[in-house]
Amino acid sequence: MSFALIQNYLIHLLTGFGLVGLFVLIYLWLTPFAEIALIRKGCMAPALSFGGTLIGFSFTVASGILHLPDYLTFLAWSGVAMVIQLLAFLVLEKALPEMKQAIESNNVAMGTLIGAVSLSIGLINGACLS
């Protein structure tokens, strides 16, 4: 195994983790409810919502690593995909004005819906990068 392969692996791995971490920070700041505090209390609704969102964006990052020809292209398109994922949440929030109250009251159906929409957006986003 060459040093260049190991270096490429580490660069993409660390960048992927960094992008997901940045996405999580922005998403948690953007949402009108405190997912982590609610999850710590044992609420399933925010866990389903946040989990679907995390998996959806991670799929997009993974697809970018697999399909984009070079590092800078991967980085740029991952940034675009992050914006799309966040905008999708904002659109969903406008379409479902009861979302905040539903998540805070542990409405599992709402959490599942948000998670499923976020996962769907991530899958489509990822496919567009292939």
KEKE-3310 file (N, C-alpha, C; in steps of 0.2 Angstrom, whole numbers, plus 5000, padded with zeros to 4 digits):
npx = (5004:5003:5010:5003:4990:4986:4987:4977:4966:4965:4964:4951:4943:4945:4940:4927:4922:4923:4915:4902:4902:4902:4890:4881:4882:4877:4864:4859:4859:4850:4838:4822:4821:4827:4836:4847:4846:4832:4834:4842:4834:4826:4817:4810:4805:4814:4826:4823:4821:4833:4842:4838:4841:4855:4860:4855:4863:4876:4876:4876:4889:4896:4893:4899:4912:4914:4911:4915:4928:4939:4947:4944:4933:4924:4924:4918:4905:4900:4898:4888:4878:4876:4870:4858:4852:4850:4841:4830:4825:4821:4811:4802:4799:4792:4781:4776:4770:4767:4778:4788:4782:4777:4788:4794:4785:4786:4781:4781:4777:4779:4793:4797:4793:4800:4813:4812:4810:4821:4831:4827:4830:4843:4847:4843:4851:4864:4863:4863:4876:4883)
npy = (4994:5011:5026:5038:5033:5030:5042:5049:5042:5045:5059:5060:5053:5061:5073:5069:5066:5078:5086:5080:5083:5097:5099:5094:5103:5115:5111:5107:5120:5126:5120:5122:5116:5107:5095:5086:5087:5083:5070:5065:5064:5053:5054:5048:5054:5065:5058:5050:5059:5067:5056:5051:5062:5064:5051:5053:5064:5059:5049:5056:5062:5051:5046:5056:5055:5043:5045:5057:5066:5072:5079:5093:5095:5086:5092:5104:5100:5093:5103:5110:5100:5100:5112:5110:5100:5106:5117:5109:5105:5117:5120:5110:5113:5124:5119:5111:5118:5114:5106:5109:5109:5096:5088:5091:5086:5073:5066:5053:5049:5061:5063:5052:5055:5067:5062:5052:5060:5068:5058:5054:5065:5066:5053:5056:5067:5062:5053:5061:5066:5055)
npz = (5000:4996:5001:4996:4994:5008:5013:5005:5009:5023:5022:5016:5025:5037:5033:5029:5042:5048:5040:5043:5056:5056:5050:5059:5070:5064:5061:5073:5079:5070:5072:5080:5092:5106:5103:5108:5122:5124:5119:5128:5139:5135:5125:5110:5098:5094:5093:5082:5072:5072:5070:5057:5049:5052:5046:5033:5028:5030:5021:5009:5010:5010:4997:4989:4992:4986:4972:4967:4957:4962:4977:4980:4972:4978:4991:4988:4982:4993:5002:4995:4995:5009:5012:5004:5011:5024:5020:5016:5028:5033:5024:5027:5040:5039:5032:5041:5054:5067:5071:5081:5093:5093:5092:5104:5113:5112:5100:5091:5079:5071:5073:5066:5053:5050:5051:5041:5029:5029:5028:5015:5007:5009:5002:4989:4987:4988:4977:4967:4966:4960)
capx = (5000:5007:5009:4998:4983:4985:4986:4971:4961:4965:4961:4944:4940:4944:4936:4920:4920:4923:4909:4896:4902:4899:4882:4877:4882:4873:4858:4857:4858:4845:4831:4819:4820:4834:4836:4851:4842:4826:4836:4845:4828:4824:4812:4811:4804:4819:4831:4821:4822:4840:4845:4837:4845:4862:4861:4854:4869:4881:4875:4878:4896:4899:4892:4903:4919:4914:4910:4918:4934:4945:4946:4941:4926:4921:4922:4913:4898:4897:4895:4881:4873:4874:4865:4851:4849:4847:4835:4825:4823:4817:4805:4798:4797:4787:4775:4773:4771:4766:4783:4792:4778:4776:4794:4795:4780:4788:4777:4785:4775:4782:4800:4798:4792:4806:4819:4811:4811:4828:4834:4825:4833:4850:4848:4843:4857:4869:4863:4865:4883:4886)
capy = (5000:5017:5032:5042:5030:5031:5050:5050:5039:5049:5066:5059:5051:5066:5078:5067:5067:5086:5089:5078:5087:5104:5099:5092:5109:5119:5108:5108:5127:5129:5118:5126:5112:5105:5087:5082:5087:5078:5063:5063:5062:5047:5055:5044:5058:5069:5054:5048:5065:5068:5050:5051:5068:5062:5046:5056:5068:5055:5045:5061:5063:5044:5046:5061:5052:5037:5047:5063:5064:5074:5081:5099:5094:5082:5097:5109:5097:5091:5110:5112:5095:5102:5118:5107:5096:5111:5120:5104:5105:5123:5120:5105:5116:5129:5115:5108:5123:5110:5102:5110:5106:5089:5085:5092:5082:5066:5063:5048:5049:5067:5062:5047:5059:5071:5058:5049:5066:5070:5053:5054:5071:5063:5048:5059:5072:5057:5050:5067:5066:5050)
capz = (5000:4995:5006:4993:4996:5015:5014:5002:5014:5029:5021:5015:5032:5042:5030:5030:5049:5049:5037:5047:5063:5055:5048:5065:5074:5061:5061:5080:5080:5066:5074:5085:5098:5109:5102:5112:5129:5123:5118:5135:5143:5133:5120:5104:5092:5092:5091:5075:5068:5071:5067:5050:5046:5052:5041:5026:5026:5030:5014:5004:5010:5007:4989:4986:4992:4981:4965:4964:4954:4966:4984:4980:4970:4984:4996:4986:4982:5000:5005:4992:4998:5016:5011:5002:5017:5029:5017:5016:5035:5034:5021:5031:5046:5037:5030:5047:5059:5073:5072:5087:5099:5092:5094:5112:5117:5110:5095:5088:5072:5069:5073:5061:5047:5049:5050:5034:5024:5029:5025:5008:5004:5009:4997:4982:4986:4987:4970:4962:4966:4957)
cpx = (5005:5005:5003:4991:4981:4983:4979:4965:4960:4962:4953:4940:4939:4940:4928:4918:4919:4916:4902:4896:4899:4892:4878:4877:4877:4866:4855:4855:4852:4838:4829:4818:4827:4834:4840:4848:4836:4829:4839:4839:4824:4818:4814:4810:4810:4825:4829:4823:4829:4844:4844:4841:4852:4864:4860:4860:4875:4882:4878:4886:4899:4899:4897:4910:4920:4915:4913:4925:4940:4943:4942:4934:4922:4919:4917:4906:4896:4895:4888:4876:4871:4869:4858:4848:4846:4841:4829:4821:4819:4811:4800:4795:4791:4780:4772:4774:4770:4773:4787:4788:4777:4782:4795:4790:4781:4783:4781:4784:4779:4789:4801:4798:4798:4812:4818:4812:4818:4833:4833:4829:4841:4852:4848:4849:4863:4869:4865:4872:4887:4886)
cpy = (5006:5022:5037:5039:5031:5038:5051:5048:5043:5056:5065:5057:5057:5072:5076:5068:5074:5089:5087:5082:5094:5104:5098:5099:5114:5117:5109:5115:5129:5126:5121:5122:5109:5097:5084:5082:5083:5071:5060:5061:5056:5048:5052:5049:5062:5064:5051:5053:5066:5062:5050:5057:5066:5057:5049:5060:5064:5051:5050:5062:5057:5044:5051:5058:5046:5040:5053:5063:5067:5078:5088:5099:5091:5087:5102:5106:5095:5098:5111:5107:5097:5107:5115:5104:5101:5115:5116:5104:5111:5123:5115:5109:5121:5125:5112:5113:5120:5106:5103:5107:5099:5085:5085:5088:5074:5063:5059:5048:5055:5066:5057:5051:5063:5067:5055:5054:5067:5064:5052:5059:5069:5058:5051:5064:5067:5055:5055:5068:5060:5050)
cpz = (5000:5000:5003:4995:5003:5016:5011:5007:5020:5028:5020:5021:5036:5039:5031:5037:5050:5046:5040:5053:5062:5053:5054:5069:5071:5062:5068:5082:5076:5069:5080:5092:5100:5109:5107:5119:5129:5123:5125:5140:5141:5128:5113:5098:5090:5090:5084:5070:5066:5068:5059:5046:5046:5047:5034:5024:5026:5023:5009:5004:5008:4999:4986:4986:4987:4974:4962:4963:4959:4973:4984:4977:4975:4989:4994:4985:4988:5003:5002:4995:5005:5016:5009:5008:5022:5026:5017:5023:5036:5030:5024:5037:5044:5035:5036:5053:5066:5075:5079:5093:5099:5094:5102:5116:5115:5105:5090:5080:5068:5068:5067:5054:5045:5047:5043:5028:5024:5026:5017:5004:5004:5003:4990:4981:4985:4980:4965:4961:4963:4950)
residu = (MET:SER:PHE:ALA:LEU:ILE:GLN:ASN:TYR:LEU:ILE:HIS:LEU:LEU:THR:GLY:PHE:GLY:LEU:VAL:GLY:LEU:PHE:VAL:LEU:ILE:TYR:LEU:TRP:LEU:THR:PRO:PHE:ALA:GLU:ILE:ALA:LEU:ILE:ARG:LYS:GLY:CYS:MET:ALA:PRO:ALA:LEU:SER:PHE:GLY:GLY:THR:LEU:ILE:GLY:PHE:SER:PHE:THR:VAL:ALA:SER:GLY:ILE:LEU:HIS:LEU:PRO:ASP:TYR:LEU:THR:PHE:LEU:ALA:TRP:SER:GLY:VAL:ALA:MET:VAL:ILE:GLN:LEU:LEU:ALA:PHE:LEU:VAL:LEU:GLU:LYS:ALA:LEU:PRO:GLU:MET:LYS:GLN:ALA:ILE:GLU:SER:ASN:ASN:VAL:ALA:MET:GLY:THR:LEU:ILE:GLY:ALA:VAL:SER:LEU:SER:ILE:GLY:LEU:ILE:ASN:GLY:ALA:CYS:LEU:SER)
# end
